[in-house]
């Protein structure tokens, strides 16, 4: 085989004619390329104004799985990107803190530390101290029903009617007797009472008789916020974010919404109505400012583990809303209550007795309204409300439209 010789190279002289035009074309091409690159970088590292959904970083234990936070970004561009990252970090911190305070089994100064330090002084987080204060100031002993709540936790997370009924005081006589025994202690401050000592210090006082009664239980708990937990957490997150100059709303999977909005910002609340097997969207309510919203319902809408409801095969639903006797009860399918002056926890404290009554009492609805807590509910395809400033809009639902009807 013979060696291949390289092909001859032909030297071609480039004409200098139109050299200026050629340089201009090159300059324009480079400018276009740089502009495209700049636009790509800008899109990657900038944000536009508007509503954004924040999600808590899962690197640490937090309560973010129970909540959705919508944040209004009031800047755009590179500043907007940095602002959004700051809001995201703040929301994650709020969810981590709230988990530690209200849920963690190990956090020093949280609810668990009070349960584990009976008849002794315990220094707690200021937010937890405020939660205790709110419950006591309003005469609620709901937090002392922790052993009763254990039956309901077991009921909500089971997937078998027979096992569920064993934990249901409405279905099982033995469970009903156990609940009655617990209530005889839990409703008596001589057997259990949380003393507020000031400077974020408390003492959970438990009688020997009650302690001996619960000693037969595995890992007994004396205090639990139950349905109030996420109400307190929603308030905590909203206050944490607003103190740092962020505006938006935070909503929990179990019906609590707390807004922390600047002037001019609004959000939408849906008003639902259970009609047979269907849930109708009856109306929408425009929210504003700092609102505490509680949405009650006596039916489950999701199989998610956070959905504290259980529905038997015959359609009977157990809810987490307990009356003074520790039994779940509801006077209406759907009830929306809200306040422009108070948070979710206070609104829940005041409106829960209304919802767990045998019937919806008009005088109690009026009494709540006089105290700054407004109500919205549906009856016979009409949306009843008592907030004169409430911007309600009817939503078409199927072949029949709802009507607005103000309450007296």
WOKAMO-V526300 format. One record per helix or strand. SS is the DSSP state (H for helix, E for strand). FROM is the first residue (numbers start at 0). TO is the last residue. If there is no record, write none. Layout:
SS | FROM | TO
SS | FROM | TO
This chain:
H | 18 | 44
E | 46 | 46
E | 49 | 53
H | 63 | 65
E | 66 | 72
H | 76 | 101
H | 110 | 114
E | 120 | 122
H | 125 | 136
H | 141 | 143
H | 145 | 155
H | 160 | 165
H | 172 | 185
E | 191 | 197
E | 200 | 205
H | 207 | 213
H | 225 | 242
E | 247 | 251
E | 255 | 259
E | 265 | 274
E | 277 | 287
E | 291 | 296
E | 309 | 310
E | 316 | 317
E | 321 | 321
E | 327 | 327
E | 333 | 338
H | 343 | 354
H | 361 | 369
E | 372 | 378
E | 381 | 384
E | 391 | 393
E | 395 | 396
E | 399 | 400
E | 402 | 405
